[in-house]
Amino acid sequence: MSRPDLAVLISFSGEGGVERMVLNLVDGFAAAGLRVDLLAIRADSAHLGALPPGVHLHDLGVRHSGLAVPALARYLRRERPRALLAAKDRAIRAAVAARALARVPCRIVGRLGTNLSAALEGRAGISRWLRVAPMRLFYPYVDHVVAVSAGVATDTRALTGLPAGRCSVIRNPVVMPRLAELAAAPAPHPWLADGGDPVILGAGRLTEQKDFATLLRAFAQVQAAYPARLVILGEGRERKALEALAGSLGLRERLLLPGFDPNPYAWMCRARLFVLSSAWEGSPNVLTEALALGVPSVATDCPSGPREILDGGRYGALVPVGDDAALARAMLATLAAPLLADTLRQAVAEYTQAAAVTAYLRLLLPETATP
């Protein structure tokens, strides 16, 4: 068998947006006629269903990126892919170490989807140093780093010292050809089809980063003026704390936590309002998806991404992180005067699979004409 055109390295740490975006890219690479090897760390994700023709799954058999270096080096020596895309910081470092160990030529492009400075805010100095120092050590050996937003790119260059010419922005491949088809699936819950009070939607892992506690407090204030129901899609370690907070706010009958759903679009397209309450992001895919489906949206002005996606507030209100009163006011104002669906879709015209695949292939296979 001929050598693979591309290898894609990713750690499946859950059912989050990074995994979905990377698989969207893989799908696009395969559609372009390329042979792609998907190198998986913790290959037990709900996202890993049927892969498209031309994509071959390689389970590296480890649970952490750092432990993947020997297996990845063996793969590089054996298969010799023309280029490797590594998603997430630890995977990028593992790819650099494995290439050095394998001693084979392979272009490495890294993809970063998080504003790391924001994620590390409040951590002790030694903890921060242990994350940043390896980046400064390994990233000079990466051929190119892709950031998912201008904010992430600026932060990455500041942390790593990379020159501007080796770190660029490519928008996430959020708007897929099948998005409308997935959204048209039957309503997954009676709240979405019973003609009752409208549904407000949040989505993401139930973690501190997504700050759904602020959304719950804001929703409690919205209830006084606009009876509605709140759905938060996702799973995570904050579930019990959020359930307890909902109980203390008297929201148990108005809140639904259905867990992870591989098709969030059937929920999203039927929501009256989408709310992103995050403390930090890279480029929030769920916000992009909501706008692509024409759903009015409100977001925190967190680092990084919402301000770029919403064009400084043109396509949806931006509020300070953690300010439940401001979030409640923005939610009520948007419910009262939502923007038209066609206007909202204009906000995310750049976030297509085709545009992202073309841009990535220019970096990964610069010697090859891209589709």
Buried (B, 14 or more C-beta within 10 A) or exposed (E): EEEBBBBBBBBBBBBBBBBBBBBBBBBBBBBBEBBBBBBBBBBEBEBBEEBEEBBBEBBBEBEEBEBBBBBBBBBBEEBBBBBBBBBBBBBBBBBBBBBEBBEBEBBBBBBBBBBBBBBBEEEEEEEBEEBBEBBEEBBEBBBBBBBBBBBBBBBBBEBBEBEEEBBBBBBBBBBBEEBEEBBEEEEBBEBBEEEEBBBBBBBBBBBBBBBBBBBBBBBBBBBEEBEBBBBBBBBBEBBEEBBEBBEEBEBEEBBBBBEBBEEBBBBBBBBBBBBBBBBBBBBBBBBBBBBBBBBBBBBBBBBBBBBBBBEEBEBBBBBEBBBBEBBBBBBBEBBEEBBEBEBBBEBBEBBBBBBBBBBBBBBBBEEBEBE
